[in-house]
């Protein structure tokens, strides 16, 4: 049954991708998976995630009340940002539970707070427009496991990518379950550890030239991520310039990708 379904999906993928003028992938791991699945790669072009192209608006950004508030909180103490999620449907494939994930993440938060930081939980996925996932609920739920809750803050405000980027920029580090939170953080100059529960995070970090910043979710569950976060916080003076160079190159590649697509669209009209 499963093999039959996979064959059907492979056939569909070959048909769709074979009839496309081009297939732009944001990272190379997806290309390798296509090859392993014997999916047509003749139209593949290397691209980047468009989240790298979010402009920082250094000259004209005017923070609203919520952003001002959280920037004020961050100014009071060194801060590590986190993003969480409901693991389903990946929990079964990973052989874990939502409770185990939340308890393990709470221990990362506890150790980070013990090191003298406060922790700020942001959410890129919230329950608006009938979307049935709200990461804020997960962030609130792990509060019960936090030993020093006064140093654990959950952002309940609805923020766009620019506003979130400004908040990430004021933090020392982001530990993101949500890949886009890691990308937004790095795009605004703050290093990020991306927790890899699929191949996407590993692919993005590999393409960026910082594969060590993609951490398998099993390292969260077995407790070893706590040490990784501590090590990264100690290496920020070395990591930050590497990140700036890598992000600049990725953003430039992204602009070329968009220009190429727009040119082809123009030629086709």
Secondary structure as the mmCIF struct_conf table of DSSP 4:
data_model
#
loop_
_struct_conf.conf_type_id
_struct_conf.id
_struct_conf.beg_label_comp_id
_struct_conf.beg_label_asym_id
_struct_conf.beg_label_seq_id
_struct_conf.end_label_comp_id
_struct_conf.end_label_asym_id
_struct_conf.end_label_seq_id
HELX_RH_AL_P HELX_RH_AL_P1 UNK A 2 UNK A 19
BEND BEND1 UNK A 20 UNK A 21
STRN STRN1 UNK A 23 UNK A 25
BEND BEND2 UNK A 26 UNK A 28
HELX_RH_AL_P HELX_RH_AL_P2 UNK A 29 UNK A 36
TURN_TY1_P TURN_TY1_P1 UNK A 37 UNK A 38
TURN_TY1_P TURN_TY1_P2 UNK A 42 UNK A 43
STRN STRN2 UNK A 44 UNK A 46
HELX_RH_3T_P HELX_RH_3T_P1 UNK A 50 UNK A 53
TURN_TY1_P TURN_TY1_P3 UNK A 58 UNK A 60
HELX_RH_AL_P HELX_RH_AL_P3 UNK A 65 UNK A 75
TURN_TY1_P TURN_TY1_P4 UNK A 76 UNK A 76
BEND BEND3 UNK A 77 UNK A 77
STRN STRN3 UNK A 79 UNK A 83
TURN_TY1_P TURN_TY1_P5 UNK A 88 UNK A 89
HELX_RH_AL_P HELX_RH_AL_P4 UNK A 90 UNK A 94
TURN_TY1_P TURN_TY1_P6 UNK A 95 UNK A 95
HELX_RH_AL_P HELX_RH_AL_P5 UNK A 98 UNK A 114
TURN_TY1_P TURN_TY1_P7 UNK A 115 UNK A 116
STRN STRN4 UNK A 118 UNK A 122
BEND BEND4 UNK A 124 UNK A 124
BEND BEND5 UNK A 127 UNK A 127
TURN_TY1_P TURN_TY1_P8 UNK A 129 UNK A 130
HELX_RH_AL_P HELX_RH_AL_P6 UNK A 135 UNK A 141
HELX_RH_3T_P HELX_RH_3T_P2 UNK A 142 UNK A 145
BEND BEND6 UNK A 147 UNK A 148
HELX_RH_3T_P HELX_RH_3T_P3 UNK A 149 UNK A 151
STRN STRN5 UNK A 152 UNK A 154
BEND BEND7 UNK A 157 UNK A 157
HELX_RH_AL_P HELX_RH_AL_P7 UNK A 161 UNK A 169
TURN_TY1_P TURN_TY1_P9 UNK A 170 UNK A 170
BEND BEND8 UNK A 171 UNK A 172
STRN STRN6 UNK A 173 UNK A 176
BEND BEND9 UNK A 177 UNK A 178
HELX_RH_AL_P HELX_RH_AL_P8 UNK A 179 UNK A 187
TURN_TY1_P TURN_TY1_P10 UNK A 188 UNK A 189
STRN STRN7 UNK A 192 UNK A 196
BEND BEND10 UNK A 197 UNK A 199
HELX_RH_AL_P HELX_RH_AL_P9 UNK A 200 UNK A 208
TURN_TY1_P TURN_TY1_P11 UNK A 209 UNK A 209
HELX_RH_3T_P HELX_RH_3T_P4 UNK A 211 UNK A 213
STRN STRN8 UNK A 214 UNK A 216
HELX_RH_AL_P HELX_RH_AL_P10 UNK A 217 UNK A 221
TURN_TY1_P TURN_TY1_P12 UNK A 222 UNK A 222
BEND BEND11 UNK A 223 UNK A 223
TURN_TY1_P TURN_TY1_P13 UNK A 224 UNK A 224
HELX_RH_AL_P HELX_RH_AL_P11 UNK A 225 UNK A 234
TURN_TY1_P TURN_TY1_P14 UNK A 235 UNK A 235
HELX_RH_AL_P HELX_RH_AL_P12 UNK A 236 UNK A 268
#
